[in-house]
Amino acid sequence: MADNFNTKYTSAVEAIKTAILQGQYEAAKGVNRIQLAVYFGIGKYISLNTRKKNWGTGALKIISDQLQKELPGLRGFSENSLKNMRKFYEEWQMLDANSAIAVAELQNTNSTTAVVELQNTNNQIDISHSMIIPNIDEFPVDSFFNVPFSHHLVILEKAKEKKQRYYYIRRTMQENLSRDRLKQLIASKAFENQDKIPNNFSKTISDSSLARKAVMMFKDEYLLNFINVEQIGERDAIDVDERVVELQIVQNIKEFIMTFGTDFAFIGNQYHLEIYGVEHFPDLLFFNRELNCLVVIELKTGDFKTSYLGQLMGYLSILDSKIKKPHENPSIGIVLCKSANKDYVEFVIRDYNKPMGVATYTTSEDLPDNLRKALPDIEQLKQLLNNTDK
């Protein structure tokens, strides 16, 4: 056993040990990018030797046991860890400048050498290696190298398509996700549902075909100007002619409001509803030809609150009782707010018995200059209010 080990695996142990020590050192300094490159290189080395049968059965256990003897107490080179490094390389082989996959996928693109080279050894398999950054629009370069190795393994295990993996890599980096939270997102099919508005349509619209159409009709995020509709809609001592102000607002933002789709007909804003002597003024009212129903939109300038759903329920009840035509389908309500936790919205909205959804919007502050100039800012609106009052 000892002779067999010495002749076959001594150089392998030395090469992997050196690479692991380098990875551990860089990880201690917080250089995740270099550690990933080291693991990628070790994975390549192991892959070449095991897949091409250069090593015998049980080689990884033999090498791992010897590494543990030579580096007692240092984590990261168990048999399972070595297999994970191999998987990491094989799943991302497109990043290997010398691989057939990289040549096939990247021969017509520009790529740049990145990261690190592992120590060259005298072994017959040269583990000197540079990862490359592919010039592919979808590839999340910065996020990829900032996601910890353990998180990469979760993504590789549970997300099989490249676009799925790109999505979860980005979210992991952007939201600093824990491994448990990452697993929850993948289990909840966050990638598949990323563009779908949180809603209760399947439970509140009896026609399943219509419910599917409603889901497809609305996005989870829209582009809107920053306008505090709640404040503008208030009637106070100044007694502003609200309809004149609202007409001016609609003339400026209608092209953005109408991004809801070509099948939406705009009915009005601050639409007057009254029941039992109590007045209500929902922010925006549409009719959708495809869904054959009224759609009421409530704009909110802050984070989502459950009270918004209660307010929307009241509007929908009045619309269905007083405004909806007999041939029309039940009205749908949408809350548009600055931000919302989609998982939380899905949880709280499920017990409401009117069809509702919650979407978010981007403000004009996030727009390019040429688009921002096309929209009225809050000072212009204030001036408009002052002029109307004179």
N, C-alpha and C positions, 0 to 999 in steps of 0.2 A: 504493500500500500504506500509506504513512504517513498520507495523508489519510483513507483508509478506517478506519485504526486510530484516528485522533484522533476521528473523528465517532462511532464505534461503541463503542470499548472503553476510552477514557481514564478515564471515570468508574468503569468496572468495575475497572480496575487499581487505581485510587486506593482504592476501597471495600474490595477484597480485601486490598490491601497494609496498610491501616490495621488491618483485623481480624486479619490474620496477625501483625502486630507486637504487637498486644494479646495474642494467644494465646501468642506466644513469651515475652513478658514474664511472663505469669501462670504459664506452664510453668516458667520459671526459678525462680519462687518456690515451686514445688511445688503450685500450685493446679490440679489436674487437672480438677476440676469446671468451672472457668471456661473452660479450654482446650477441653473437649468442647463447651461451649455455643457458643464461637466457631466451631469447625469445623462444628457443626450449622447455625449461621446462614449461614456461607459456603456450605455445601451447599445450603441452601434457596435462596439467591440464585442460585447456578449452575443449580440444577434449574429454577427458574421461567424463567430466560432461555433455557436450552437446550431444555427440553422444549416450551416454547411458541414455539420458533423465533424468539425475539427476536434471537438471535445466529446467525451463519452457521456453515457447516461449518468446522471447524478453529479455532473461536474460543478454545477452552481452550489450545491450543498457542500462539496469538498472545498471549493474556493471560499465560500462563506465561513465555514468552520475555521479555516486557516487564518482568514482575516480577523476573526474574533480573537484568535490566539495572539496575533501580532499587534492588534489594536484593542486591547480589552477595555470595555466600558464606553467605547465610541460607537454611537448609533449610526445607522444608515447603510449597512452592508450585510443585512441578513439575506438569506436565500430569497425570501419574498421581495425584499427591496431590490435585489439585483434583477429579478424578473420584472418588477415595475419599471426599472430603468430601460430594460429591453423593450417593454411595451411602449414606453414614452417615445423611444426612437422610432419604432416600427410604425406607430400611428402618425407620427409627424415626419416621416421620411422625406417628405417634400422639402424639408428645411436642410437636407443634407446635400451640399453642393456636388458631391461625387456620386450620388445615387442615380439609378436609372429613372426613378420617379421624379426627382428634381429636374433632370435633363428634359424629360418629357413635358413636364408642366411649366417649366420656367425658361425654356430655350428661346422663346420669343418675347421675354420680358426682361426688364433691367432688374438686377438684384445687387445688393451690397453685402460684403462680408461683415459679419457682426460677431461680437462677443469675445471669444477666447479660444486659444489653442491648448489642448491637453499636452502633457509631457510626452515626447516621443521616446519610445523604448526600442530595444534591440530585438523585440519579439517579431515573429514573422508577420503578425498582423499589426500594422501601424495604426495606433489610435490617435495620432495627431488629427485634429478635426476642427473645422470652423463651421458654425451654423451660418446660414444665410437668411436674409430677410427678403421674402419674395415681394415683388412689386405687383401685388394683387390688391385691388381696391378693398375687398371684403376682409382681408387678413388684418386682425387687430394687433399691430406690431407692438405698440407700447404696452397694451394690456397683457399681451402674451407673456412678456418678460417680467411683468410685475406680479403675476399670479403665482402663489407658492406651488411647489411640486406636488404636495398632497392634494391641493385643489384640482390641479391638472389631472391627477389620477381619477378623481371623482367624475370629472367631465368626460374623460375618455371612456370610463366604464358605463356611464348612464346616458350619454348623448352620442349617437352614432354618426349623424350627418355633420358635415363640415360647418354648414351655416348655423346649426344648433350649437356646435362647440364654440364658434366665434361669438355667438350671442352670450353664452354663459361666461366665457372668458372676459368679455367686456363688462358684464354686470358684476362679476366677482371683483374686478379691479375698481370700478367706479363706486361700488357700494361697500367695499371692504368686507365682503361676505365671509361669514364663518363657514366651515365645512357643512355643519348641520343645516344652516340656512340655504346654502347652495343645493344640498340634496332636496330640501323642501321645494325649492323653486323648480327643479327638474321634475320632481314627482308631480307637481301641480301643472306641468306642461306650460310653463311661463313663455317659452319660445313660441309654441303653437298659438297661444292666446295673446301675444304681445300687442297686436293691433286691434283686438276686439274690445269693445266698450264693456266695462262691468255692468251687468244687467240682470233682470229677472224675467226676460221675455219668454223663455221656454216654459215658465210656470204660469205666466199671466196671459199669454196669448194662446188660445185654445187651438187655433189652426197652426200646426207644426210648420207648414210651408211658409206661412206669414211670419212666424217667429224667426225662422232662419233668414228671411229677407230683412227683417228688422235688425238682426245682428250684423248682417253685412252692410246695412245702410249707414250705420254710424261708426265713426272712428273713435279711438280712445284719446286722441289729442287733435285740437284744432288751432288754427292761427287766428287770433283776435286782437283787436286793439285794447289797450288798458283803459277801460271806461268804467267808472263806478256807477253802474246802472241803479243800484239801490239808492244812492244819494241823489242822483239826478231825478229819480222818480218821486222823491218825497215832495209832498205839498206843504208849504210852510207859509209864514206870514207875508213873504214877498209876493205870493200868489203869481208865480211865474206861469206864463202861457206854456204849459208843458208840451202840448202837441207841436207847437212851432219848434221848440228846442229838439224834440225827438225826431222831427222830420229832417232837421239839419244833420243830426247824428246819423240817421239811417242813410242819408245821401252820401256820407263820407265812408261809412263802414260796410255798406251792403255788399260790395264785391267780396269782402272777406267773410261776412256772415254767410253768403251764398256758397261758400266752399263746402257747405253741407251736401251739395249735390244738385244736379240739374232737375231732379224730380221734385224739388222743394219749391213751393210757391209761398212767398212772404206775405202774410196777412197783416201783421202790424206789431208794433212794440208798445209796451205798457197797455196791453189790450184790456179793456174794461170788462170785468166780470162782476156780477152781483147776484147774491142769493140771500133771501131773508133780510134784506136791507143792509147786508155787509158787502162792501166793495173790495175787490181784489184787482191787482194790476200785474199780471205776469209779464216778464220782460220782453219776450219775443214769441210770436205765434206764427207757425207755418202750417201749410197743408202739403202732405206728401202724396203725389199721384200714384206712385207704385204701391205704397202701403194703404192707400185710400183712408187716411186718417189725419186728424189734427196732431201737430207736434208742438208742444210747448217747451220753450227753452228758458231756464233760469240761469242768469250770469251771477257768479259770486267771485269776489276779488281775493279771497283767501283760501285756506285749506278746507277740504270737505268736512262737513258736519252732518250728523245724522238728522238734525232738525230740518235740513234742506229737503229731505225726502218727505217729511210730514207736510211741509209747505207745498211741495209738488203734488202730493196726494190730494190736497184740497183743490188745487187748480184742475186736476184731471177729473175729479168728481163733478165739479161745476161744468166743465166743458162737455162731459158725456151726458149730463142731465139737461143742459140748457142750450148748448151750441151745436153739438154733433148732429148731423143729419141721419135719418133712419138707415140709409144705405151705406153709411160709413162705418169703418171699424173703430173700436175703442181708441181713444186718444193715447198718445205716448208722451212721456215727459223725460226731459234730459236736463241734468244739472251740469253746468259748465263751471268748473272752479279752477283755481290756480294750481292746486296740487291735490292728489288723492292717493291713498294706499289702496291699490286695486284689490288685494286680498281682503282687506277690511271692508271695502265697499261690497264685494261679493257676499260677505258674511251677513252684513246688516240689511242688505236690500232684498234678501231672499224671502222674507216674511211679509213683504208688502204685496197687496193684491191688485195693484195697478201697474201696467207696464212702464218701467222706468230704467234709466241708465245714468251713469255718472262718467263724464269725460273731463279732461283737463285742457287748458289752452295756453298758448305761448303769447306773451305780451309784445307790444311794439318795441319795448326796450331790447328785445332779443332779435329784432329784425335787422336786415341790412339797411344802410342809410337810404337807398333809393326807395325801399318800401315804407320805411318809417316816415319819410317826408310826405307820403301820400295820405297819411292818417292824421286826424286832428289830435293834438296833445291836450292834456288836462287844462293848460292855461288858455288855449283857444276856446275850450268849452266854457270855462268860467267867463271869458270875455263875451261869448255868445249869450250867456245867461244875463250878464249885466246889461248888454245892449237891448235885450228883449224886455227887460224890466223898465227901461226908460220910456 
